[in-house]
Amino acid sequence: MPTSSRIEPAAESVRESAIAAVQTWIEKAVIGLNLCPFAKAVHVKKQIRYVVSTATDEDALLEELAAELHTLHMIDAEVTDTTLLILTGMLADFLDYNDFLDSADELIETLELDGEIQIASFHPDYQFAGTQADDIENYTNRSPYPILHLLRESSIDQAVAAYPDAKNIYEKNMETLRRIGHSGWQALNLNSRKQ
């Protein structure tokens, strides 16, 4: 049986690889294509917390999510404004991931954090209702790994107040993706999940 010293480097390698892939996606797609005009500031200020989940079942993931919700709730926004919980061991199927979002929202209510923290969803196979799997518009929410993005509602309110066209972001993102097409997305050379 391998010793823990042999397991740790592999686990650390997976964690580092996942965070690197997500950071590249943020830099090249989210910021690079301006899919979220609010992302650059928190990225530059290093106010994004990256956490790689070790969960392999829903109960364990809910425990990790609860811990991260609590951490974000307790920490100063100037230190950590937002958290990306990166899933490397489960919910690779988008429908399973989508179903889990209901449990995640219920957890926020149970912890009495509704109105304070919300979850934005990103997945390698993200698909909006009413679209085909390969429609380019889906790529606005496609990430290297399944991600639960924990957002402070107060930060969203501040960002929206400072960005007068916030209600048009969704439409602008769709236009951007249609303009670059699949070939433009592929040219970003983003790492895909390794599951």
Buried (B, 14 or more C-beta within 10 A) or exposed (E): EEEEEEEEEEEEEBBEBBBEBBBBBBBBBBBEBBBBBBBBBBBEEEBBBBBBBBBEEBEBBBEBBBEBBEBBBEEEBEEBBBBBBBBBBBBBEBEEBBEBBEEBEEBBEEBEBBEBBBBBBBBBBBBEEEEEEEBBBBBBBBBBBBBBBBBBEEBBEBBBEEEEEBEEBEEBBBEBBEEBEEEBBEEBEBBEBEE
